[in-house]
Amino acid sequence: MGGSVPGEVALASAKGRWVLATTVLGSAMAMLDGSAVNIALPRIGEDLHAPLSALQWAVDAYLLTLAGLILLGGALGDRYGRRRVFLTGVVWFALASAACGLAPDVEVLVAARALQGVGGALLAPGSLALIQAIFREQDRPAAVGLWSGLGGVAGALGPLAGGWLVGGPGWRWVFLINLPLAAVVLAIALRQVPENRDESASGRFDLGGAGLAALALGSLTAALTAAPTAPTLAAWAGAAAVAAGTAFVLTERRSARPMLPLDLFASRLFTVVNVATVLIYAALGGVLFFLVLELQVAAGFPPLEAGLSTLPVTLLMLLFSPAAARLGQRIGPRLPLTLGPLLAGAGILLMLRIGADASYAADVLPAAVVLGAGMTLLVAPLTATALAAAEDRRAGIASGVNNAAARTGSLLAVAALPALVGLSGTEYQRAAVVDGAFRGAMAICAGLMFAAALLSWVAVRPKT
């Protein structure tokens, strides 16, 4: 490992570049897979004869275990070594991906997706915590910017790669492609990434808190998903979500070593940024879920062309995320976190131009460019601000909270939006129904972005 000391590695050094490459590739597996799956949903539903609720669970099972366990993943990294837990997550994720790719029916696919989320909960907070703990303080904003930009590129490339794979060798390769990626990450990390941990971490883990968090999120997801077709079940699941959520808060208050230290939220900035994260990623998750349905079912785009819809987002984040991170460091987070969601919301509203006779150049491209500009402006400052609001020694848990906020936003959007816009059963195969649902969903997603902008403007203090 070259004897590098955590906290003293320069971004411009060879060691720094290897660390950055490892963390980006590792987190990119989860990001790419999460977005690529969306483009494959229509083919998965057709091949496995699945209703819309099953497709929602194919997305939400992953997000559920990821969001429910990501705080525990961050704590495990702080205690046992961030590199060790990160690499455990990489291996776990790869094995679960193989199970997804070989799934004989939708029930097995959903179960394997849940296992994928466990792996993601180990690797996702570890990747960012490694950056925060290994690099020199003056290099961290730029490193976070590169991580955000390149990771965002992987997420945006997901639909493109997914479209190519779905239209070529088949949707199963959306999952199987993770195996060679995981092998590369392991080979680099074992040689180039120094281990580090929080030396003050000790005591028992809050397994009860982790279980209650997963139960609360799972029950809420079940309630939202079942609402259109099984209102009684939805009511019981909603009650279980409230009970589990209340028990979770009480458990965290009383625990000597809580999974979610509630004193983190004593920082007003940390609280505001994470609420904004939920709103922003709920909007983005809703867009990614509905856009691929609209383009393939209503507009008649083939999978690859539908995957091209987010290519401008990819390019903008690749080119300008590091600059956005430096801008946020120089002027403070208030303006980027206000203007970014405003631009992204405007891009979502432009998607209302997409319909049965949509043209990529005239209807899809302008909306994607504006959405990409907004996301580029906000993502790196959002992540950097969430981490900077916590102490360095709590990098793992702060990263876990911010990741959990993002995944929870997407989870709830995918669970709730179809019911809110009247889409259920096998209606996702009917062009006219999908088109109407898409328009309602985009209006809601734009509203979430505008709410995040208003919150940031009102509650984030300007830099003085």
JOMOLIN-V383980 format. One record per pair of residues at least 6 apart in sequence whose ideal C-beta (glycine too) atoms are under 8 Angstrom apart, sorted by the first residue. I is the first residue (numbers start at 1). J is the second residue. If there is no record, write none. Layout:
BEGIN
i=<I;I>
j=<J;J>
END
This chain:
BEGIN
i=<1;1;1;1;1;2;2;2;4;4;4;5;6;6;6;6;7;7;7;7;7;7;8;9;9;9;9;9;9;9;9;10;10;10;10;11;11;11;11;11;11;11;11;12;15;15;16;16;16;18;18;18;19;19;19;19;19;19;19;20;20;20;20;21;22;22;22;22;22;22;23;23;23;23;23;23;24;24;24;24;24;24;25;25;25;25;26;26;26;26;26;26;26;26;27;27;27;27;27;27;27;28;28;28;28;28;28;29;29;29;29;29;29;29;29;29;30;30;30;30;30;30;31;31;31;31;31;32;32;32;32;32;33;33;33;33;33;33;34;34;34;34;35;35;35;35;35;35;35;35;36;36;36;36;36;36;37;37;37;37;37;37;38;38;38;38;38;38;38;39;39;39;39;39;39;39;39;39;39;39;40;40;40;40;40;40;41;41;41;41;41;41;42;42;42;42;42;42;43;43;43;43;44;44;44;44;44;44;45;45;45;45;45;45;45;46;47;48;48;48;48;48;49;50;50;51;51;51;52;52;52;52;52;52;52;53;53;53;53;53;54;54;55;56;56;56;56;57;57;57;58;58;58;58;59;59;59;60;60;60;60;60;61;61;61;61;61;62;62;62;62;62;63;63;63;63;63;63;64;64;64;64;64;64;64;65;65;65;65;65;65;65;65;66;66;66;66;66;66;66;67;67;67;67;67;67;68;68;68;68;68;68;68;69;69;69;69;69;69;70;70;70;70;70;70;70;70;71;71;71;71;71;71;71;71;71;71;72;72;72;72;72;72;72;73;73;73;73;73;73;73;73;73;74;74;74;74;74;74;74;74;74;74;75;75;75;75;75;75;75;76;76;76;77;77;77;77;77;77;77;77;77;78;78;78;78;78;78;78;78;78;79;79;79;79;79;80;81;81;81;82;82;82;82;82;82;82;82;83;83;83;83;83;83;83;84;85;85;86;86;86;86;86;86;87;87;87;87;87;88;89;89;89;89;89;89;89;90;90;90;90;90;90;91;91;91;92;92;92;92;93;93;93;93;93;93;93;94;94;94;94;94;94;95;95;96;96;96;96;96;96;97;97;97;97;97;97;98;98;98;99;99;99;100;100;100;100;100;100;101;101;101;101;101;102;103;103;124;125;125;125;125;126;127;128;128;128;128;128;128;128;129;129;129;130;130;131;131;131;131;132;132;132;132;132;132;133;133;133;134;134;134;135;140;141;141;141;141;141;142;142;142;144;144;144;144;144;145;145;145;145;145;145;145;145;146;146;146;147;148;148;148;148;148;148;149;149;149;149;149;149;149;149;150;150;152;152;152;152;152;152;152;153;153;153;156;156;156;156;156;156;157;159;159;159;159;159;159;160;160;160;160;160;160;161;161;161;162;162;162;162;163;163;163;163;163;163;163;164;164;164;165;165;165;165;166;166;167;167;167;198;198;198;200;203;203;204;205;205;206;206;206;206;206;206;206;208;208;209;209;209;209;209;209;209;210;212;212;212;212;212;213;213;213;215;215;216;216;216;216;217;217;217;219;219;219;219;219;220;220;220;220;220;220;221;221;221;222;222;222;223;223;223;223;223;224;224;224;224;224;225;225;226;226;226;227;227;228;228;228;228;229;229;249;251;252;252;252;252;252;253;260;260;261;261;264;264;264;264;264;264;265;267;267;268;269;269;269;269;269;270;270;270;270;270;272;272;272;272;273;273;273;273;273;273;273;273;274;274;274;274;275;275;276;276;276;276;276;276;277;277;277;277;277;277;278;278;278;278;279;279;279;279;279;279;279;280;280;280;280;280;280;280;280;280;281;281;281;281;281;281;281;282;282;282;282;282;282;283;283;283;283;283;283;283;283;283;283;284;284;284;284;284;285;285;285;285;285;286;286;286;286;286;286;286;287;287;287;287;287;287;288;289;289;289;290;290;290;290;290;291;291;291;291;291;291;292;292;293;293;293;294;294;294;294;295;295;295;295;295;295;295;296;296;296;297;297;297;297;297;298;298;298;298;298;298;298;298;299;299;299;299;299;300;300;301;301;301;305;308;309;309;309;310;310;311;312;312;312;312;313;313;313;313;313;314;315;316;316;316;316;316;317;317;317;317;320;321;321;321;322;324;324;324;324;324;324;324;325;325;325;327;327;328;328;328;328;328;329;331;332;332;332;332;333;333;333;333;333;333;333;334;334;334;334;334;334;335;336;336;336;336;337;337;337;337;337;337;337;337;338;338;338;338;339;339;339;339;340;340;340;340;340;340;340;340;340;341;341;341;341;341;341;341;342;342;342;342;343;343;343;343;343;344;344;344;344;344;344;344;345;345;345;345;345;345;345;345;346;346;346;347;347;347;347;347;347;347;347;348;348;348;348;348;348;349;349;349;350;350;350;350;351;351;351;351;352;352;352;353;353;353;353;354;354;354;354;355;355;356;356;358;374;383;386;386;386;386;387;387;387;387;389;390;390;413;413;417;417;417;418;418;420;420;420;421;421;421;421;421;421;422;422;422;422;423;423;423;427;427;427;428>
j=<191;192;193;194;195;15;192;194;15;134;194;194;133;134;194;196;133;134;135;136;137;196;136;15;16;19;134;135;136;139;194;16;135;136;139;17;20;135;136;139;142;143;146;139;192;194;135;139;143;188;192;193;130;131;134;135;192;193;194;131;143;146;147;188;130;185;188;189;192;193;86;127;128;130;131;147;127;146;147;150;151;154;181;184;185;188;86;89;90;123;126;127;185;189;123;124;127;128;147;151;154;150;151;153;154;155;181;90;93;94;123;154;178;181;182;185;66;93;119;120;123;124;151;152;154;155;158;154;155;157;158;161;97;116;158;174;175;178;62;63;155;158;155;156;157;158;159;162;288;310;158;159;161;162;165;174;58;59;62;158;162;174;59;158;159;162;288;289;292;158;159;162;163;166;174;292;296;303;306;307;162;165;166;171;174;303;55;58;59;289;292;293;292;293;296;297;428;429;166;170;171;303;50;55;58;106;109;171;51;52;54;55;426;428;429;429;171;54;103;105;106;109;106;58;106;424;425;426;418;423;424;425;426;427;428;225;226;229;424;425;106;110;428;225;414;415;418;110;113;225;106;109;110;113;113;289;414;221;225;411;414;415;110;111;113;114;117;113;114;116;117;120;117;407;408;410;411;414;114;117;214;217;218;221;411;114;115;116;117;118;120;121;214;117;118;120;121;124;403;407;117;217;404;407;408;411;117;121;210;213;214;217;218;117;118;121;210;213;214;120;121;124;125;400;403;404;407;125;209;210;213;259;260;397;400;401;404;121;205;206;207;210;259;400;85;89;121;122;123;124;125;126;400;125;126;129;396;397;398;399;400;401;403;201;205;206;259;396;397;400;85;122;205;84;85;86;122;125;126;129;197;396;129;197;198;201;393;394;395;396;397;197;198;201;202;205;197;195;196;197;126;129;130;133;195;196;197;396;126;130;189;193;194;195;196;195;122;126;122;123;126;127;130;189;123;185;186;189;190;122;119;120;121;122;123;124;126;119;123;182;185;186;189;119;182;186;115;118;119;122;116;119;120;122;123;178;182;119;178;179;181;182;183;115;119;112;113;115;116;118;119;116;175;176;178;179;182;175;176;179;108;112;115;109;112;113;116;172;175;172;173;174;175;176;172;109;112;403;396;399;400;403;396;147;144;147;383;387;395;399;403;395;396;399;193;196;140;143;144;147;140;144;387;392;395;399;196;392;395;193;194;196;143;384;325;326;328;329;384;322;325;326;325;380;383;384;387;321;322;323;324;325;326;380;384;321;322;325;383;317;321;325;379;380;383;317;318;320;321;322;376;379;380;318;321;313;314;317;321;375;376;379;314;317;318;310;311;313;314;317;372;314;288;292;306;307;309;310;304;307;308;310;311;314;174;177;307;171;174;303;307;302;303;304;305;306;307;308;303;304;307;171;173;174;177;174;303;302;303;304;393;394;396;393;256;257;257;257;259;251;252;255;257;258;259;260;251;255;248;251;252;255;258;259;260;259;244;245;247;248;251;248;259;260;240;244;241;244;245;248;241;408;411;237;238;240;241;244;237;238;241;245;412;415;411;412;415;233;234;237;234;235;237;238;241;234;412;415;416;419;415;419;233;234;237;234;419;418;419;422;424;424;425;262;258;258;259;260;261;262;262;397;401;394;397;270;390;394;397;398;401;271;389;390;459;333;385;389;460;461;386;389;390;398;401;455;456;459;460;333;337;382;385;386;389;402;460;386;401;402;405;405;455;337;341;382;452;455;456;382;386;402;405;406;409;405;406;408;409;341;409;448;449;451;452;455;341;344;378;382;406;409;448;449;452;405;406;407;408;409;410;413;409;410;412;413;445;448;344;345;348;409;413;445;446;448;449;452;344;375;409;410;445;409;410;411;413;414;413;414;417;441;444;445;448;348;351;371;441;442;445;310;413;414;417;417;437;438;441;442;306;309;310;351;354;438;306;309;428;434;438;354;434;435;438;301;305;306;309;354;358;364;302;303;306;428;429;430;431;434;354;355;356;431;432;434;435;438;354;355;356;357;358;356;431;309;358;360;360;360;360;364;368;368;372;368;365;368;369;372;368;371;372;375;376;372;372;369;372;373;375;376;372;375;376;379;376;376;379;380;380;336;376;377;378;379;380;381;380;381;384;336;381;336;380;381;384;385;384;463;460;461;462;463;381;382;384;385;456;460;463;456;457;460;461;462;463;462;377;378;381;382;378;381;382;385;452;453;456;460;453;456;457;460;374;377;378;453;374;375;376;377;378;379;381;382;453;374;378;449;450;452;453;456;374;449;450;453;370;371;373;374;377;370;371;373;374;375;378;449;374;445;446;447;448;449;450;453;370;374;446;367;368;369;370;371;372;373;374;367;371;442;445;446;449;442;443;446;366;367;370;371;364;367;371;442;439;442;443;362;363;366;367;363;364;367;438;363;435;431;435;364;449;402;398;399;401;402;395;398;399;402;398;397;398;445;448;441;444;445;424;437;440;441;444;436;437;438;440;441;444;433;436;437;440;433;434;437;433;434;437;434>
END
